[in-house]
Amino acid sequence: MQIGSRRCLVNPHSGTGDHAEYVRRAMEARGFAVTETQSAAHTVDLAAEAGREGASTLAVCGGDGTVNDALRGLVRADALGDVTLAVLPAGTANLLAGNLGIDSLEHGIELSDTGEARALDVGVAEGADGESTEPFLVSCIAGLPADASTSTSDDLKGRFGTLAFLLSGARETVAFDGLDVRLESPEASWAGEALCVLVGNARKFVEEGGQADMEDGRFDVVVAETMPAPGLAVEAARHRLLGEGSDGVTHFRAGELHVASDDGPITFSRDGEVSTHERLDFRVRSGALDVRVGEGYEPHPE
């Protein structure tokens, strides 16, 4: 593989699992060397290798978790500023692709060598006491079941939009007691019992939801206070989506954030990757990664 070459990593098991051969043919025709991944760790290793060996573009075919694995590899190789990332959505939720204006696998393939490249923010979550430092592009969520944001039914999403995963999580965890947490940032602070803490980089959770500003050097942070599941249903019916007027919802934007538990470890889901910490420190690496985007991408959404 020559320096400056283009590579494509394909998770053959993402989504319906019937895309690998089609992607291989399409990407090889565009001059990409294609490799199927065998596991999350394999994806990390392959992306790190691509970064170390000077790949100019790394296309990643899979869901949000597969893209995050590749991102971790690029960070490991200290290659964020050297490689352009192209996302080929083939997962279940494909939240990142949607926020990048990529509406299908075919669209992602087309954009892999023709799409505009934008310098986007990368979120970093660092554990206390020497724990690992991990990147994310979409969001980091604490408090609800780790898969609640991606397991919600299409029917519930259609009825309640962004708030649907909260309803799903509350419905599935009747015994959930909430989080006793403290949030600190230069912009705002919050302490108390929360149902969840949502830290969005590509994703926002208030008002109409959808794409956050990935070029402003700030996270979209939301704290939803603990309330019983019927209370969540009332909020959804009143507001359809989390909004500034929703009871028990705090929203602010911050370039750095510290989240700490006062009652034992918290489970965090970072782009679908689950880990447990008593404290996480978040910071934004502003404009750290060039990413191919579609025509529907909004550089500075309202």
Protein Blocks (a to p, Z undefined) as FASTA:
>chain_A
ZZhiacddddfkgcjlpmmmmmmmmmmmnopacdddfbfklmmmmmmmmmmnopabdcde
ddfklmmmmmmmmmmnopmmmpccddddfbfnommmmmnopabfklmmmmmmmcccdddd
ddddddeehiacdddfkbccehiafklmmmpcfklmmmnommlmmmmmmmmmmmlgbjad
ddddfkbccedddfbdcddfklccehjlmjddfknopacddddddddfklmmmmmmmnop
acfklghiacdddfbdcdddfebpadddeehiacddfbdcddddehkbccdddfklcfba
ZZ
